[in-house]
């Protein structure tokens, strides 16, 4: 895929999810939105009623395919990064777990989503959660400053997944970990689905095969890689594009991996970190105008 095609993919995804952010009812276009929006979808993915009650109205748009919180094992004082943070749902749940001595960063490439997440943070009154505009292939986060990376049904939307994992490796501290829920391909998609823009923005045709995911993670430097398929996810995936048979080709999976080295917990006690002032980065999200090395 050349750079022009990658930009076309990003623009299609940005437009679709910008429309979701602007809508009070969920996705507005013809494309599916990676799950039926709302509380019922999130409960089906493993979130609790208490989770849903703990976030501001509008933070949960039902755009996930699993619950990365369930595998992240977050600890007080940790720094957490959410790739494709959307309205901030997983960020706010993570903020409760890491506590006031921890910190949560959310990155999203859609300006409307970032604005929505910041408004949600303000309404919740949290001071240790920050949202930044940027592409997940070129994270506006400093090297070696994050303990845990979360993501929920977002990396499949990237046209350059290898770049996502390389940059994730860069920003993680030694011993840092990935805790990702995403859609993976179990078999090659039929040509009609593979070329369908609705299937792309709907988290279907961009899904990578498990072997390819493992290879990308290994090439980026990760170890202890685990990809666990959730076979039951086919039940809700069938509703993303009804009567298309997509559930025969893709499924949700829990993806975990570790950056090798001595973890921060093992080397020294956690230190309280103060949140930095909120800042914007350029809306174009290109590497030249979205800095990849800022003070985290």
C-alpha positions as CSV (number, residue, x, y, z in Angstrom):
1,X,0.0,0.0,0.0
2,X,1.6,3.3,-1.1
3,X,1.4,6.5,1.0
4,X,-1.4,8.0,-1.1
5,X,-3.6,4.9,-0.5
6,X,-2.7,5.0,3.2
7,X,-3.9,8.6,3.4
8,X,-7.1,7.7,1.6
9,X,-7.7,5.0,4.2
10,X,-7.0,7.4,7.1
11,X,-9.3,10.0,5.6
12,X,-12.2,7.5,5.2
13,X,-11.7,6.4,8.8
14,X,-11.4,9.9,10.1
15,X,-14.6,11.0,8.3
16,X,-16.6,8.0,9.6
17,X,-15.6,8.4,13.2
18,X,-15.9,12.1,13.1
19,X,-19.5,11.6,12.1
20,X,-19.9,9.2,15.1
21,X,-18.4,11.8,17.5
22,X,-20.8,14.5,16.1
23,X,-23.8,12.3,16.3
24,X,-25.8,11.6,19.5
25,X,-27.1,8.3,18.1
26,X,-23.9,6.7,17.0
27,X,-22.6,6.1,13.5
28,X,-24.4,8.2,10.9
29,X,-23.0,7.0,7.6
30,X,-23.6,3.8,5.7
31,X,-20.5,2.2,7.4
32,X,-20.9,0.0,10.4
33,X,-19.3,1.3,13.6
34,X,-17.5,-1.7,15.0
35,X,-20.4,-2.7,17.3
36,X,-23.9,-1.6,18.1
37,X,-23.5,1.6,20.1
38,X,-24.7,1.9,23.7
39,X,-24.6,0.2,27.0
40,X,-25.9,-3.2,25.9
41,X,-23.0,-3.6,23.5
42,X,-20.5,-2.7,26.2
43,X,-22.1,-5.1,28.7
44,X,-21.8,-7.9,26.1
45,X,-18.1,-7.1,25.7
46,X,-17.3,-7.7,29.3
47,X,-17.7,-4.2,30.9
48,X,-19.8,-4.0,34.1
49,X,-22.7,-1.8,35.0
50,X,-20.4,0.0,37.4
51,X,-18.0,0.7,34.6
52,X,-20.7,2.3,32.5
53,X,-21.9,4.4,35.5
54,X,-18.4,5.7,36.2
55,X,-18.0,7.6,32.9
56,X,-19.7,10.7,31.6
57,X,-22.6,10.4,29.3
58,X,-21.3,10.2,25.7
59,X,-17.9,8.7,26.7
60,X,-19.1,5.2,25.8
61,X,-20.1,5.0,22.2
62,X,-20.0,1.2,22.0
63,X,-17.2,1.2,19.4
64,X,-15.2,-1.6,20.9
65,X,-14.8,-5.4,20.3
66,X,-13.7,-6.4,23.7
67,X,-12.5,-5.1,27.1
68,X,-8.7,-4.4,27.3
69,X,-9.2,-3.4,30.9
70,X,-9.8,-7.0,31.7
71,X,-6.3,-8.1,30.6
72,X,-4.3,-4.9,31.4
73,X,-3.9,-5.6,35.2
74,X,-3.4,-1.9,35.8
75,X,-1.7,-0.8,39.0
76,X,-1.7,2.5,41.0
77,X,0.9,5.0,39.8
78,X,1.2,3.6,36.2
79,X,1.2,5.6,33.1
80,X,-1.3,4.3,30.6
81,X,-1.7,5.2,26.9
82,X,-4.9,4.4,24.9
83,X,-4.5,4.2,21.1
84,X,-7.6,5.5,19.4
85,X,-9.2,6.8,22.6
86,X,-12.5,8.0,21.0
87,X,-14.7,9.6,23.6
88,X,-12.4,8.5,26.5
89,X,-14.3,5.5,27.8
90,X,-11.3,3.2,28.5
91,X,-9.2,6.2,29.6
92,X,-11.6,7.1,32.3
93,X,-11.8,3.5,33.5
94,X,-8.0,3.3,33.5
95,X,-7.8,6.6,35.5
96,X,-9.7,5.0,38.3
97,X,-7.4,2.0,38.5
98,X,-4.1,4.0,38.3
99,X,-5.3,6.6,40.8
100,X,-4.1,10.2,41.3
101,X,-0.4,9.1,41.3
102,X,-0.9,7.6,37.8
103,X,-1.5,9.2,34.5
104,X,-3.6,8.3,31.4
105,X,-3.0,9.6,27.9
106,X,-5.5,9.1,25.0
107,X,-4.5,9.6,21.4
108,X,-7.0,9.9,18.5
109,X,-6.6,11.1,15.0
110,X,-10.1,12.5,14.7
111,X,-10.4,16.1,16.0
112,X,-14.1,15.7,16.8
113,X,-13.3,12.7,19.0
114,X,-10.5,14.5,20.8
115,X,-12.8,17.5,21.5
116,X,-15.5,15.1,22.8
117,X,-13.1,13.3,25.1
118,X,-11.7,16.6,26.5
119,X,-15.2,17.8,27.2
120,X,-16.0,14.5,28.9
121,X,-12.8,14.8,31.0
122,X,-13.9,18.3,32.1
123,X,-17.3,17.2,33.1
124,X,-15.8,14.3,35.1
125,X,-13.3,16.6,36.8
126,X,-10.3,14.3,36.3
127,X,-6.9,16.0,36.3
128,X,-4.7,13.0,35.5
129,X,-6.2,12.2,32.0
130,X,-5.0,14.0,28.9
131,X,-6.1,13.7,25.2
132,X,-3.9,14.4,22.3
133,X,-4.5,14.6,18.6
134,X,-2.3,12.3,16.5
135,X,-2.0,9.2,14.5
136,X,-1.3,5.9,16.2
137,X,1.5,5.2,13.7
138,X,3.3,8.5,14.9
139,X,2.4,8.9,18.5
140,X,2.9,12.4,20.1
141,X,4.5,10.7,23.2
142,X,8.1,10.6,24.4
143,X,10.3,7.6,24.2
144,X,10.1,5.1,27.1
145,X,7.5,6.9,29.2
146,X,4.5,4.5,29.2
147,X,3.9,1.5,31.4
148,X,0.8,0.0,29.6
149,X,-0.7,0.5,26.1
150,X,-4.4,-0.2,25.7
151,X,-6.4,-0.2,22.5
152,X,-10.0,-1.3,21.7
153,X,-10.9,-2.2,18.1
154,X,-8.6,0.5,16.5
155,X,-5.4,-1.0,15.2
156,X,-7.3,-2.9,12.5
157,X,-8.2,0.4,11.1
158,X,-4.6,1.4,10.5
159,X,-3.2,1.1,7.0
160,X,0.3,0.6,8.5
161,X,0.1,-1.8,11.5
162,X,3.8,-2.4,11.6
163,X,4.4,1.3,12.2
164,X,1.8,1.2,15.0
165,X,3.6,-1.6,16.8
166,X,7.1,0.0,16.2
167,X,5.9,3.2,17.8
168,X,4.2,1.4,20.6
169,X,7.5,-0.3,21.4
170,X,9.3,3.1,21.3
171,X,7.0,4.8,23.9
172,X,6.9,1.9,26.3
173,X,9.3,1.6,29.2
174,X,11.4,-1.6,29.6
175,X,9.0,-4.2,30.9
176,X,6.0,-2.3,29.6
177,X,3.1,-4.2,28.1
178,X,0.4,-4.2,25.5
179,X,-3.2,-5.0,26.4
180,X,-5.3,-4.9,23.2
181,X,-8.7,-6.0,22.0
182,X,-8.9,-6.0,18.3
183,X,-10.4,-7.8,15.3
184,X,-8.3,-10.4,13.6
185,X,-8.7,-12.3,10.3
186,X,-9.2,-16.1,10.5
187,X,-9.4,-16.6,6.8
188,X,-8.9,-14.4,3.7
189,X,-12.0,-12.2,3.0
190,X,-13.9,-12.6,-0.2
191,X,-12.9,-10.0,-2.8
192,X,-16.2,-8.1,-2.5
193,X,-15.7,-7.6,1.2
194,X,-12.0,-6.9,1.1
195,X,-12.6,-4.0,-1.2
196,X,-15.6,-2.6,0.5
197,X,-15.0,0.8,2.2
198,X,-17.8,0.0,4.7
199,X,-16.1,-3.2,5.7
200,X,-12.8,-1.2,6.1
201,X,-14.2,1.6,8.4
202,X,-16.3,-1.1,10.1
203,X,-13.3,-2.9,11.5
204,X,-13.6,-5.9,9.1
205,X,-11.5,-5.7,6.0
206,X,-8.5,-4.1,7.7
207,X,-8.1,-7.0,10.1
208,X,-4.7,-8.8,10.0
209,X,-4.3,-12.5,10.2
210,X,-3.0,-13.9,13.5
211,X,0.3,-15.1,12.1
212,X,0.9,-11.7,10.5
213,X,0.2,-9.9,13.8
214,X,2.7,-12.1,15.6
215,X,5.3,-11.4,13.0
216,X,4.8,-7.7,13.2
217,X,5.0,-7.7,17.0
218,X,8.1,-9.9,17.0
219,X,9.8,-7.7,14.4
220,X,9.0,-4.6,16.5
221,X,10.9,-6.2,19.4
222,X,8.0,-7.6,21.6
223,X,8.2,-10.8,23.5
224,X,5.7,-13.1,25.4
225,X,3.2,-12.5,22.6
226,X,-0.3,-13.9,23.2
227,X,-3.3,-13.7,20.8
228,X,-6.4,-15.3,22.2
229,X,-9.4,-15.6,19.9
230,X,-12.8,-15.0,21.3
231,X,-15.0,-17.4,19.3
232,X,-18.2,-16.0,21.0
233,X,-17.5,-12.7,19.3
234,X,-18.8,-14.0,16.0
235,X,-22.3,-13.6,17.5
236,X,-22.1,-9.8,17.7
237,X,-19.8,-9.4,14.6
238,X,-22.5,-10.9,12.4
239,X,-24.6,-7.8,13.2
240,X,-21.9,-5.4,11.9
241,X,-22.7,-6.2,8.3
242,X,-25.9,-8.3,8.4
243,X,-26.2,-11.1,5.8
244,X,-22.6,-10.7,4.6
245,X,-21.1,-13.7,6.4
246,X,-18.3,-11.6,7.9
247,X,-18.5,-13.7,11.1
248,X,-17.0,-16.6,9.1
249,X,-13.8,-14.6,8.4
250,X,-13.0,-12.4,11.4
251,X,-13.3,-12.5,15.2
252,X,-12.3,-10.5,18.2
253,X,-9.1,-11.3,20.0
254,X,-7.2,-10.3,23.1
255,X,-3.6,-9.4,22.2
256,X,-0.8,-9.1,24.8
257,X,2.9,-8.6,24.5
258,X,5.8,-7.3,26.7
259,X,8.7,-5.0,25.9
260,X,11.8,-6.8,27.2
261,X,13.8,-5.4,30.0
262,X,13.5,-4.7,33.7
263,X,10.1,-3.2,34.5
264,X,9.8,0.1,36.5
265,X,8.1,-1.8,39.3
266,X,11.1,-4.1,39.6
267,X,13.7,-1.4,39.4
268,X,12.3,1.3,41.7
269,X,9.2,2.4,43.5
270,X,6.5,4.2,41.6
271,X,6.8,8.0,41.9
272,X,3.9,10.4,41.8
273,X,3.7,12.3,38.5
274,X,1.9,15.6,37.9
275,X,-0.2,16.0,34.8
276,X,1.3,18.3,32.2
277,X,-0.8,21.2,30.7
278,X,-3.1,20.2,27.9
279,X,-1.7,20.9,24.4
280,X,-2.9,20.6,20.9
281,X,-0.9,19.1,18.0
282,X,-1.4,19.9,14.4
283,X,-4.6,18.6,12.9
284,X,-2.9,17.2,9.8
285,X,-1.5,14.4,11.9
286,X,1.5,13.8,9.5
287,X,4.8,12.9,11.0
288,X,6.2,16.3,10.0
289,X,3.6,18.2,12.1
290,X,2.7,15.6,14.8
291,X,5.9,15.4,16.9
292,X,6.8,11.9,17.8
293,X,9.0,13.0,20.7
294,X,7.4,15.3,23.2
295,X,7.5,15.4,27.0
296,X,5.0,12.8,27.9
